């Protein structure tokens, strides 16, 4: 089978190629991984895992610039943001070490009644088994770190499938693990383009934990096909809502909202998409974000001064433009953008008061488009924010603690930011979607927990 050609989304230039995995490749990877797990004598001791992770973090820091440039080229995220991604990745690997050093099970109370007298009980953690990680394109280095490093940290063999449009960063990270001392069989990469082959990987009964980052359509479909006993964590998308109260500090809020909306051309699962602004400030807020958007440089993601790079495929540019033009025809006012730049990029777009049933109002845009809606009653704004079947991170901008708490208590979200945009994240915090937005909890410590079995030991002794 022919190799997969990897091209840069900005100019469609060929970067490299990777093998297109076959059914035989997937079977080989799962056989190797399962054999490692079943042979407890082959498990990597914790000191060895810590040593590998520490060395890997150091190598990431040493090669920061080249890794960031590669990620920017293959994924389209501007270099200034890709550098931050690489820094986060190194920190995430180090966080795995911190968790290993700080979490080690718990004591279960005994001698509380006659039947528990003379006993002591405690738990420790064991690796769950082979981890199958299927990743997305939008953070091609750091997402792989979030899925692979926790598996290595807890002692699970891992088979990773990066997005076939951005596999190079995955290969680079795994090569760093090898260079740091990880035996190659403990982390294997397969990149099948055929959905049936990818499904074979995920549904294999030897898959103990399925880690998925991607679209809800694919994620829920794959979850429905998992073998009995396979645990999973699914991270999908949302349509990040922000409640902008009448007393919000616009000088502080608008730059944050613009960054949260247009970061990585809006190709972020928790990007700012729907801003519900009080009618007294809605026009001012929308115009202010539009002015900020008009100053953002759109273009080559490898240039140091680019703010917004390309969308991952030209077909995505076509889709975003179709949604925007339909919203404008439906009555939305376009205050900035609304057109493509080059074949691969789209201008940062601000739409004021799109129709509630427009695609831009009801579906995840995953492009550089933000919608501003005017409201008079905050509870109605919250109700509108809650009207979609997705639920991820949300935000409220206000100076009033009661307003902040009212939104926090009533909005459907797994995390609510006060005076910060919806895309805020540090890698050790819980990160998860509810309803159609996902299943399970991400974030380095939480992923490590889900990739382990808490195993209890009960000891009986007359001397206890």
LOLUM-449271 format. One line per field, with one value per residue (C-alpha): residue number from 1; residue in three letters; x, y, z. Coordinates in steps of 0.05 Angstrom, whole numbers, plus 5000, padded with zeros to 4 digits. Each point is the difference from the previous one (the first is absolute). Layout:
N
i <- c(NUM_...)
aa <- c(ALA_...)
u <- c(X_...)
v <- c(Y_...)
w <- c(Z_...)
//
This chain:
464
i <- c(1_2_3_4_5_6_7_8_9_10_11_12_13_14_15_16_17_18_19_20_21_22_23_24_25_26_27_28_29_30_31_32_33_34_35_36_37_38_39_40_41_42_43_44_45_46_47_48_49_50_51_52_53_54_55_56_57_58_59_60_61_62_63_64_65_66_67_68_69_70_71_72_73_74_75_76_77_78_79_80_81_82_83_84_85_86_87_88_89_90_91_92_93_94_95_96_97_98_99_100_101_102_103_104_105_106_107_108_109_110_111_112_113_114_115_116_117_118_119_120_121_122_123_124_125_126_127_128_129_130_131_132_133_134_135_136_137_138_139_140_141_142_143_144_145_146_147_148_149_150_151_152_153_154_155_156_157_158_159_160_161_162_163_164_165_166_167_168_169_170_171_172_173_174_175_176_177_178_179_180_181_182_183_184_185_186_187_188_189_190_191_192_193_194_195_196_197_198_199_200_201_202_203_204_205_206_207_208_209_210_211_212_213_214_215_216_217_218_219_220_221_222_223_224_225_226_227_228_229_230_231_232_233_234_235_236_237_238_239_240_241_242_243_244_245_246_247_248_249_250_251_252_253_254_255_256_257_258_259_260_261_262_263_264_265_266_267_268_269_270_271_272_273_274_275_276_277_278_279_280_281_282_283_284_285_286_287_288_289_290_291_292_293_294_295_296_297_298_299_300_301_302_303_304_305_306_307_308_309_310_311_312_313_314_315_316_317_318_319_320_321_322_323_324_325_326_327_328_329_330_331_332_333_334_335_336_337_338_339_340_341_342_343_344_345_346_347_348_349_350_351_352_353_354_355_356_357_358_359_360_361_362_363_364_365_366_367_368_369_370_371_372_373_374_375_376_377_378_379_380_381_382_383_384_385_386_387_388_389_390_391_392_393_394_395_396_397_398_399_400_401_402_403_404_405_406_407_408_409_410_411_412_413_414_415_416_417_418_419_420_421_422_423_424_425_426_427_428_429_430_431_432_433_434_435_436_437_438_439_440_441_442_443_444_445_446_447_448_449_450_451_452_453_454_455_456_457_458_459_460_461_462_463_464)
aa <- c(UNK_UNK_UNK_UNK_UNK_UNK_UNK_UNK_UNK_UNK_UNK_UNK_UNK_UNK_UNK_UNK_UNK_UNK_UNK_UNK_UNK_UNK_UNK_UNK_UNK_UNK_UNK_UNK_UNK_UNK_UNK_UNK_UNK_UNK_UNK_UNK_UNK_UNK_UNK_UNK_UNK_UNK_UNK_UNK_UNK_UNK_UNK_UNK_UNK_UNK_UNK_UNK_UNK_UNK_UNK_UNK_UNK_UNK_UNK_UNK_UNK_UNK_UNK_UNK_UNK_UNK_UNK_UNK_UNK_UNK_UNK_UNK_UNK_UNK_UNK_UNK_UNK_UNK_UNK_UNK_UNK_UNK_UNK_UNK_UNK_UNK_UNK_UNK_UNK_UNK_UNK_UNK_UNK_UNK_UNK_UNK_UNK_UNK_UNK_UNK_UNK_UNK_UNK_UNK_UNK_UNK_UNK_UNK_UNK_UNK_UNK_UNK_UNK_UNK_UNK_UNK_UNK_UNK_UNK_UNK_UNK_UNK_UNK_UNK_UNK_UNK_UNK_UNK_UNK_UNK_UNK_UNK_UNK_UNK_UNK_UNK_UNK_UNK_UNK_UNK_UNK_UNK_UNK_UNK_UNK_UNK_UNK_UNK_UNK_UNK_UNK_UNK_UNK_UNK_UNK_UNK_UNK_UNK_UNK_UNK_UNK_UNK_UNK_UNK_UNK_UNK_UNK_UNK_UNK_UNK_UNK_UNK_UNK_UNK_UNK_UNK_UNK_UNK_UNK_UNK_UNK_UNK_UNK_UNK_UNK_UNK_UNK_UNK_UNK_UNK_UNK_UNK_UNK_UNK_UNK_UNK_UNK_UNK_UNK_UNK_UNK_UNK_UNK_UNK_UNK_UNK_UNK_UNK_UNK_UNK_UNK_UNK_UNK_UNK_UNK_UNK_UNK_UNK_UNK_UNK_UNK_UNK_UNK_UNK_UNK_UNK_UNK_UNK_UNK_UNK_UNK_UNK_UNK_UNK_UNK_UNK_UNK_UNK_UNK_UNK_UNK_UNK_UNK_UNK_UNK_UNK_UNK_UNK_UNK_UNK_UNK_UNK_UNK_UNK_UNK_UNK_UNK_UNK_UNK_UNK_UNK_UNK_UNK_UNK_UNK_UNK_UNK_UNK_UNK_UNK_UNK_UNK_UNK_UNK_UNK_UNK_UNK_UNK_UNK_UNK_UNK_UNK_UNK_UNK_UNK_UNK_UNK_UNK_UNK_UNK_UNK_UNK_UNK_UNK_UNK_UNK_UNK_UNK_UNK_UNK_UNK_UNK_UNK_UNK_UNK_UNK_UNK_UNK_UNK_UNK_UNK_UNK_UNK_UNK_UNK_UNK_UNK_UNK_UNK_UNK_UNK_UNK_UNK_UNK_UNK_UNK_UNK_UNK_UNK_UNK_UNK_UNK_UNK_UNK_UNK_UNK_UNK_UNK_UNK_UNK_UNK_UNK_UNK_UNK_UNK_UNK_UNK_UNK_UNK_UNK_UNK_UNK_UNK_UNK_UNK_UNK_UNK_UNK_UNK_UNK_UNK_UNK_UNK_UNK_UNK_UNK_UNK_UNK_UNK_UNK_UNK_UNK_UNK_UNK_UNK_UNK_UNK_UNK_UNK_UNK_UNK_UNK_UNK_UNK_UNK_UNK_UNK_UNK_UNK_UNK_UNK_UNK_UNK_UNK_UNK_UNK_UNK_UNK_UNK_UNK_UNK_UNK_UNK_UNK_UNK_UNK_UNK_UNK_UNK_UNK_UNK_UNK_UNK_UNK_UNK_UNK_UNK_UNK_UNK_UNK_UNK_UNK_UNK_UNK_UNK_UNK_UNK_UNK_UNK_UNK_UNK_UNK_UNK_UNK_UNK_UNK_UNK_UNK_UNK_UNK_UNK_UNK_UNK_UNK_UNK_UNK_UNK_UNK_UNK_UNK_UNK_UNK_UNK_UNK_UNK_UNK_UNK_UNK_UNK_UNK_UNK_UNK_UNK_UNK)
u <- c(5000_5026_5028_4960_5027_5001_4991_5002_4928_5022_5032_4987_5074_5023_5035_5011_4964_4983_4980_4926_4986_4966_4958_5064_5036_4944_4998_5075_4999_4944_5033_5066_4966_4956_5059_5039_4942_4987_5073_5006_5075_5007_4965_5041_5015_4979_5071_5013_4936_5017_5069_4972_4949_5050_5048_4943_4980_5072_5005_4935_5028_5066_4964_4945_5009_5004_4941_4958_5018_4980_4934_4985_5014_4960_4942_4995_5002_5042_5071_4990_4945_5037_5059_4952_4973_5069_5013_4934_5019_5066_4963_4948_5053_5029_4931_4996_5061_4970_4937_5040_5037_4938_4945_5007_4934_4964_4986_4930_4976_4994_4988_4934_4956_5009_5005_5056_5040_5070_5008_5036_4984_5032_4999_5054_4996_5014_5000_4933_5029_5012_4979_4975_5005_4966_5019_4979_5037_4992_5055_5043_5055_4966_4939_5046_5036_4933_4982_5067_5041_4949_4998_5075_5000_4953_5032_4951_5023_4969_4981_4988_4965_5013_4957_5022_5007_5048_5039_5070_4997_4978_5058_5047_4974_5003_5071_5018_4971_5044_5061_4985_5003_4929_5002_4968_4946_4970_4976_4980_4972_4950_4967_4945_4961_4948_4944_4989_5073_4996_4936_5036_5052_4950_4952_5055_4983_5072_4987_4993_4993_4978_5022_4966_5005_4959_4930_4940_4973_5061_5012_4930_5000_5065_4978_4938_5046_5048_5012_4969_5044_5036_5000_5003_5006_4971_5016_4956_4981_4954_4974_5032_4949_5018_4953_5023_4965_4984_5053_5056_5068_5002_5072_5020_4947_5002_5074_4990_4937_5034_5058_4954_4959_5055_5057_5022_4947_4946_5020_4996_4946_4987_5011_4954_4943_4937_5003_4935_5010_4952_4962_5032_5069_4988_5016_5061_5025_4989_5032_5059_5014_4993_5052_5048_4987_5015_5070_5018_5049_4975_5047_5062_4999_5076_5009_5014_4949_4940_4940_4954_5021_4963_4944_5021_4968_4975_4934_4993_5010_4944_4955_5013_4987_4934_4977_5020_4966_4937_5000_5007_4943_4960_5008_5067_5043_5072_5045_5067_5026_4949_5049_5058_5073_5041_4969_5014_4984_4938_4997_4981_4925_4952_4925_4949_4933_4998_4934_4993_4992_5060_5057_5046_4952_4985_5063_5074_5031_5073_5022_5018_4928_4967_4927_4975_4927_4964_4959_4960_4988_5060_4958_4976_5072_5019_4941_5023_5071_4973_4957_5050_5016_5073_5029_5073_5034_4963_5015_4969_5029_4976_5023_4943_5012_4925_4995_5060_4971_4931_5031_5044_4941_4954_5041_5012_5076_5054_5041_4982_5052_4987_5032_5038_4984_4972_5065_5040_5035_5059_5018_4992_4928_4940_4979_4938_4937_4930_4940_5022_5066_5034_5007_5051_5050_5064_5058_5066_4984_4929_5022_5052_4947_4954_5056_5011_4964_4996_5016_4988_5038_4967_5044_4973_5043_4985_5051_4960)
v <- c(5000_5069_5047_5059_5066_5055_5070_5068_5028_5071_4988_4926_4986_4929_4993_4925_4934_4946_4927_4986_4946_4936_4949_4960_5059_5012_4926_5000_5062_4973_4932_5032_5047_4947_4952_5054_5012_4927_4987_5035_4986_5047_5059_5063_5017_5068_5028_4982_5033_5063_5002_4993_5055_5048_4989_5009_5066_5024_4980_5037_5063_4992_4993_5050_5042_4944_4963_5064_5015_4930_5004_5068_4975_4936_5025_5074_5028_5064_4993_5045_4953_4937_5020_5004_4932_4969_5034_4971_4932_4999_5023_4945_4946_5028_5001_4924_4993_5045_4957_4936_5030_5026_4948_4930_4970_5008_4966_4969_5005_4934_4979_5039_4941_4927_4975_5049_4992_4972_5024_5054_5020_5046_5011_5008_5013_4954_5015_4983_4967_5021_5073_5017_5075_5033_5073_5064_5049_5066_4993_4948_4996_5016_4956_4940_5017_5001_4931_4964_5028_4980_4930_4994_5031_4948_4942_4986_4979_5049_4998_5070_5022_5074_5038_4981_5074_5015_4937_5029_5031_4933_4965_5053_4992_4925_5002_5044_4947_4948_5045_5009_4925_4974_4931_5007_4948_5041_5054_4983_5046_4978_5047_4964_5044_4946_5009_4924_4990_5056_4968_4933_5033_5032_4941_4948_4963_5010_5075_5015_5076_5040_5073_5041_5073_5020_5010_4977_4962_4956_4996_4976_4951_4969_4997_4961_4947_4991_4930_4983_5025_5054_5066_5065_5075_5041_5073_5034_5071_5054_5069_5041_5048_5065_5043_5073_5038_5074_5017_4961_5035_5002_5025_4936_4953_5014_4982_4936_4982_5016_4955_4945_5004_5004_4960_4947_5027_4977_4927_4987_4958_5053_5063_5061_4992_5031_5065_5022_5074_5045_5045_5062_4978_4949_5047_5028_4930_4972_5061_4997_4927_5015_5055_4953_4947_5048_5012_4926_4976_4940_4956_4956_4965_4994_5076_5028_5056_4959_5001_4954_4943_4955_4952_4928_4988_5046_4964_5027_5070_4987_4974_5059_5049_4965_5005_5073_5021_4962_5036_5068_4983_4981_5069_4999_5063_4985_5049_4971_4944_4959_4981_4954_5019_4958_4931_4975_5057_5037_5070_5005_5012_5033_4991_5040_4968_4939_4963_4950_4943_5017_4950_5050_5002_4926_4962_5003_5047_4977_5061_5073_5024_5028_5018_5056_4999_5056_4983_5039_4946_4960_4938_5000_5005_4941_4960_5015_4980_4934_4986_4956_4926_5016_5021_5015_5063_5066_5070_5062_5070_5043_5041_4973_4937_4985_5004_4954_4950_5003_4981_4947_4968_5001_4991_4930_4991_4958_5062_5074_5055_5067_5058_4952_4969_4930_4972_5011_4936_4975_4928_4975_5023_4955_5009_4966_5008_4980_4977_4993_5036_4940_4946_4991_5051_5025_5038_4965_4977_4979_4962_4963_4981_4972_4959_4962_4949_5014_4933_4987_4955_4977_4969_4962_4992_4985_5054_5055)
w <- c(5000_4983_5053_5027_4973_5052_4973_5032_5002_4986_4931_4988_4994_5015_5067_5007_4997_5050_4991_4990_5051_4978_5039_5008_5030_5050_5019_5010_5044_5044_5007_5022_5048_5032_5008_5037_5047_5014_5018_5067_5002_4940_5033_5005_5073_5024_5007_4927_4978_5039_4969_4929_5011_5031_4942_4950_5030_4996_4927_4984_5030_4963_4933_5014_4938_4949_5031_5000_4927_4979_5038_4970_4929_5004_5043_4981_5071_4998_5024_5060_5025_4979_5043_5059_4981_5004_5068_5025_4974_5039_5062_4989_4998_5065_5030_4989_5044_5053_5002_5006_5060_5035_4989_5024_5023_5066_5067_5008_5073_5037_5073_4999_5017_5020_4928_4982_5065_4993_4928_4962_4929_4949_4925_4947_4926_4942_4925_4969_4937_4928_4986_4931_4988_4940_4994_4964_4955_5036_5052_4966_5052_5066_4989_4988_5065_5037_4974_4997_5058_5054_4971_5003_5070_5029_4963_4944_4931_4951_4926_4974_4937_4985_4951_4930_4981_5058_5018_4999_5070_5027_4968_5028_5071_4999_4972_5060_5046_4966_5005_5074_5011_4987_4967_4932_5012_5056_4953_4928_4947_4948_4950_4962_4952_4990_5052_5003_5020_5052_5027_5004_5044_5047_5006_5013_5064_5023_5003_5074_4996_4940_5000_4945_4980_4939_4973_5039_4940_4997_5075_5018_4941_5023_5072_4980_4969_5059_5025_5068_5056_4960_5038_4961_5002_4943_4988_4948_4986_5024_4981_5056_5030_5036_5040_4995_5055_4996_5052_4965_4992_4925_4997_5035_4971_4926_4987_5039_4961_4933_5019_5023_4936_4948_5032_4950_4952_5047_4993_5075_5034_5053_4959_5011_4950_5030_5039_5033_5015_5037_4953_5031_4977_4944_4942_5035_5017_4930_4967_5049_4984_4926_5005_5035_4948_4943_5029_5002_4948_4961_4960_5004_5068_5000_5001_5069_4994_4973_5046_4960_4955_4952_5012_4996_4932_4945_5004_5071_4973_4951_5056_5047_4944_4983_5072_5005_4935_5020_5067_4966_4952_5062_5031_5036_4995_4979_5036_4977_4956_4963_4945_4986_4996_4951_4989_5070_5048_5022_5028_5074_4997_5049_4989_5039_5016_4954_4998_5058_4950_4956_4995_5033_5060_5007_4979_5017_4949_5008_4961_5014_5011_5062_5009_5046_5023_5036_5062_5052_5053_5023_5014_4929_4976_5044_4972_4929_5019_5027_4939_4962_5013_5014_5067_5012_5027_5008_5025_5032_4999_5058_5060_5043_5040_5003_4924_4993_5049_4967_4933_5031_5035_4939_4937_4972_5001_5031_5016_5005_4992_5034_4962_4956_4932_4992_4970_5064_5021_5040_4989_5071_5008_4983_4928_4976_4960_5022_4960_4927_5014_5030_5052_5055_5026_4967_5030_5017_5072_4982_4938_5040_5051_4946_4969_5065_5043_5074_5031_5074_5048_5064_5054_5060_5062_5073_5017_4966)
//
